[in-house]
Amino acid sequence: ELAGFSAPAGNPAAALASQVAVVMLTDPAEEPRMARRTAITAELLRNHGVAVHDVAIDGATPLAKIFSTVIRGHLVSYHLALAYGMDPVAIEIVEDLKKRLAQS
């Protein structure tokens, strides 16, 4: 994914950096090598003008961490849809997929 943010100035893809934000999910208990990789990736993105938000994963067990992350993702999606004036429940493309799969 880093390649998409490394376009030289003047390239239309370079404008993308100012229009997106990256959410880095981090686990306080992750191994140091992975934590270092995440930190370096975040630094490189920031150096290319990308807004990076670090979010710590909650949960005492791996399963709790999975559910916590999924629920947080759903809540963010829900509130973003509301902020953009969209219906957060009705997703036309998903409904189209379900219809087509039912026809198979």
Phi, psi and chi 1 to 4 in degrees:
 res  aa     phi    psi   chi1   chi2   chi3   chi4
   1 GLU       -  -23.7  -68.6   80.3   14.4      -
   2 LEU   -62.7  -32.9  -71.9  175.6      -      -
   3 ALA   -58.6  -33.9      -      -      -      -
   4 GLY   -67.6  -18.7      -      -      -      -
   5 PHE  -101.4    3.5  -64.1  105.6      -      -
   6 SER  -105.2   20.4   61.4      -      -      -
   7 ALA   -67.1  141.6      -      -      -      -
   8 PRO   -67.3  154.8   20.6  -27.4      -      -
   9 ALA   -54.5  140.3      -      -      -      -
  10 GLY    95.9  -23.1      -      -      -      -
  11 ASN   -75.9  134.8 -175.5  -54.9      -      -
  12 PRO   -54.2  -31.0  -23.4   31.3      -      -
  13 ALA   -67.2  -23.9      -      -      -      -
  14 ALA   -64.9  -29.5      -      -      -      -
  15 ALA   -66.8  -20.3      -      -      -      -
  16 LEU   -58.9  -37.4  176.2   66.4      -      -
  17 ALA   -56.5  -35.6      -      -      -      -
  18 SER   -82.5   -5.7   65.2      -      -      -
  19 GLN  -109.7   -1.7  -62.2  178.2   22.7      -
  20 VAL  -128.4  163.1  -61.8      -      -      -
  21 ALA  -132.9  145.6      -      -      -      -
  22 VAL  -110.5  133.1  172.4      -      -      -
  23 VAL  -104.6  118.0  176.7      -      -      -
  24 MET   -98.0  112.8  -58.2  -70.1  -78.9      -
  25 LEU   -85.3  123.5  -59.9  173.6      -      -
  26 THR  -124.0  145.4   58.2      -      -      -
  27 ASP  -108.7  118.8 -176.3  -11.9      -      -
  28 PRO   -55.1  -21.9  -23.8   32.7      -      -
  29 ALA   -99.1    8.6      -      -      -      -
  30 GLU   -70.3  158.0   69.4 -170.1   -4.2      -
  31 GLU   -66.6  147.2   79.3  167.6    5.0      -
  32 PRO   -54.6  -36.7  -24.9   32.9      -      -
  33 ARG   -62.8  -42.0 -176.0  173.8  168.1 -154.7
  34 MET   -70.3  -38.8 -177.0   57.2   75.8      -
  35 ALA   -62.2  -40.4      -      -      -      -
  36 ARG   -64.6  -43.3 -177.7  171.4 -177.4  -93.6
  37 ARG   -61.1  -43.2  176.8  177.3  -71.0 -171.7
  38 THR   -63.7  -44.3  -58.6      -      -      -
  39 ALA   -63.7  -42.4      -      -      -      -
  40 ILE   -67.0  -41.2  -68.5  170.0      -      -
  41 THR   -61.1  -44.8  -59.5      -      -      -
  42 ALA   -61.2  -41.8      -      -      -      -
  43 GLU   -62.9  -44.5  179.1 -175.7  -10.2      -
  44 LEU   -62.2  -42.7  -70.3  169.1      -      -
  45 LEU   -62.4  -45.7  -71.7  169.1      -      -
  46 ARG   -60.7  -38.5  -73.4 -177.2  178.7  109.2
  47 ASN   -64.3  -20.0  -70.9  -14.8      -      -
  48 HIS  -100.6   15.2  -79.4   83.6      -      -
  49 GLY    82.8   13.5      -      -      -      -
  50 VAL   -90.8  132.6  178.0      -      -      -
  51 ALA   -74.0  127.0      -      -      -      -
  52 VAL  -121.3  130.6  178.3      -      -      -
  53 HIS  -118.8  122.8  -55.1  -81.8      -      -
  54 ASP   -90.4  127.4  -63.1  -50.8      -      -
  55 VAL  -126.7  121.1  176.2      -      -      -
  56 ALA   -79.6  135.0      -      -      -      -
  57 ILE   -77.0  133.7  -63.0  171.6      -      -
  58 ASP   -95.6  154.9  -61.2  -36.5      -      -
  59 GLY   131.7  142.4      -      -      -      -
  60 ALA   -88.5  -21.4      -      -      -      -
  61 THR  -125.3  162.1   66.4      -      -      -
  62 PRO   -56.4  -41.7  -28.7   37.0      -      -
  63 LEU   -65.0  -41.2 -173.0   57.9      -      -
  64 ALA   -63.1  -37.3      -      -      -      -
  65 LYS   -65.5  -40.0  -70.0  175.5 -176.5 -178.4
  66 ILE   -62.9  -50.7  -69.7  168.7      -      -
  67 PHE   -64.5  -39.9  -79.7  114.5      -      -
  68 SER   -60.5  -42.4  170.3      -      -      -
  69 THR   -69.4  -42.4  -56.7      -      -      -
  70 VAL   -63.5  -45.5  168.2      -      -      -
  71 ILE   -63.2  -44.0  -70.1  168.8      -      -
  72 ARG   -60.7  -42.2 -176.1  176.3  -75.6  157.2
  73 GLY   -61.6  -42.0      -      -      -      -
  74 HIS   -64.4  -41.5  -78.2  -69.4      -      -
  75 LEU   -64.6  -40.9  -73.4  171.8      -      -
  76 VAL   -63.0  -45.8  168.1      -      -      -
  77 SER   -59.7  -43.7  -65.0      -      -      -
  78 TYR   -59.7  -50.2  174.8   80.9      -      -
  79 HIS   -70.3  -33.1  -72.5  -75.5      -      -
  80 LEU   -65.0  -41.3  -79.9  172.9      -      -
  81 ALA   -60.4  -45.7      -      -      -      -
  82 LEU   -61.3  -42.6  -67.6  178.4      -      -
  83 ALA   -62.6  -31.5      -      -      -      -
  84 TYR   -92.9    8.3  -75.1  107.2      -      -
  85 GLY    71.2   27.9      -      -      -      -
  86 MET  -108.1  155.8  -61.3  173.5   67.5      -
  87 ASP   -76.2  115.9 -178.7   -8.4      -      -
  88 PRO   -74.1   -9.5   25.4  -31.6      -      -
  89 VAL   -98.0  -48.7  178.1      -      -      -
  90 ALA   -81.1  113.9      -      -      -      -
  91 ILE  -119.0  102.8  -57.1  170.3      -      -
  92 GLU   -55.9  -43.7 -173.7  177.1  -31.9      -
  93 ILE   -66.4  -34.4 -165.5  166.7      -      -
  94 VAL   -69.6  -40.4  174.1      -      -      -
  95 GLU   -63.0  -39.6  -65.0  -55.2  -40.5      -
  96 ASP   -61.6  -42.5  -73.9  -14.0      -      -
  97 LEU   -60.1  -46.5  171.7   65.5      -      -
  98 LYS   -60.9  -42.4  -70.1  177.2 -175.8  178.9
  99 LYS   -61.8  -45.7  -74.3  177.7 -171.2  173.7
 100 ARG   -66.6  -38.1  -70.6 -176.3 -177.9 -161.3
 101 LEU   -67.1  -35.8  -69.9  173.9      -      -
 102 ALA   -66.4  -25.6      -      -      -      -
 103 GLN   -78.5  -17.6  -66.2  171.4   -2.4      -
 104 SER   -71.7      -  -60.8      -      -      -
